Amino acid sequence: MKDNAITILCKSNSRAYDIVIQKNCFYNVIKYLSHFKKYIIICDSNLKRYYGETLLQLITAEKFTCDLISFPAGESNKNLNIFSYLHEQIALRLDRNSCIITLGGGVTGDMGGFVASTYMRGISFIQIPTSLLAMVDSSVGGKLGVNSSIGKNVVGVFNNPEKVLIDPSLLETLPEKYLIDGMAEVIKQAILSGEEYVSFLEKNSVEIFELNLSLLIKLISLSVQYKVNIVEQDERDAGIRKILNYGHTIGHALEETLGYSNISHGFAVALGMNAVNYLAMKCGILSKITFDRVQRLLREYKLPLFLSDLDLRGDSAKILHFLNNDKKNQNDQIVMILLQEIGEPIISDTQTKPQMKEAIEYVVKNRSIS
């Protein structure tokens, strides 16, 4: 397989940036570092052992000034306390001609980017995502922030990185569960994108699980290009970009009510997609044929359809309560992304609470209510 880089430009009203997808670009990071005097790598405690120290050595070997700071791994640590801790750790080490490198999954990218965006009113940052989920989704689009007691990602900013460096070979060292988790976002993007991407996933599941790098690069490129196309139309999430929340509204509520340590983001999104597809089918928007097809695709990539698949139990009333507090709601209406057909999502705010409760009960209790 050739190691030629795929570079996708994300245009923006605030700042355009390149997204580089290339095998082993992590180990050639120096070619992407240029005019900054100082660097700090932010990663979690797990990545510090696997890649953090290596990246630090790669940078300092070239006589750059660079430090490494870490924080405890896990979604539960994506909060304002850790945000403040990271600010304290970088205080006085960096000036405005400095750059933060975020190394890790979605939690690190969101957290580190938010720190960079608020330190000295904003300094540059480079994203190096290490999980499939971060490669195809969270590292692209400029959404940064932390969770609070109110909900997920309710404290944050929009700000673009200097660059995103995606090295698919980093996925070779991750346990399969992280690949499965990331595939939820991939499947979401494929369903929103259209038939070509969905068919690609249906035909190549075996080799994708075998980490065929050529297929992974194509998969990542298709996802990134799709998201870039949407983000360029709606950078501030005021219109069409809302479709990227397909499966996420109920998914986020599941994460909040079950606890981040009990359910991963990808698993929650898969359940959320199954719930809203059930809702769309019951409302006569989505055909049974397409509903079944999406369920088969989720199963093909070992993703859950029901909480019972994960040996978990949920409280439908609590989940519905969190839906009512979702930051995407408008005028007290729950905004949902529903599917009409592959590649044909709609933004809807007409669902009643009984309909929402039925969709939640479908995935929580593995039953429909007639």
Secondary structure, DSSP 4 states (H G I P E B T S, - for coil): ---PPEEEEE--SS--EEEEE-TTGGGGGGGG--S-SEEEEEEEHHHIIIIIHHHHHHHHTTT-EEEEEEE--SGGG-BHHHHHHHHHHHTTT--TTEEEEEEESHHHHHHHHHHHHHGGG--EEEEEE-SHHIIIIITSS-EEEEB-SS-TT-EEEE---SEEEE-GGGGGGS-HHHHHHHHHHHHHHHHHH-HHHHHHHHH-HHHHHTT-HHHHHHHHHHHHHHHHHHHHH-TTSSSGGGGGGTTHHHHHHHHHHH-TTTS-HHHHHHHHHHHHHHHHHHTTSS-HHHHHHHHHHHHHTT--SSGGGGT----HHHHHHHHHT-TT-BTTB--EEEEEETTEEEEE----HHHHHHHHHHHHSS----
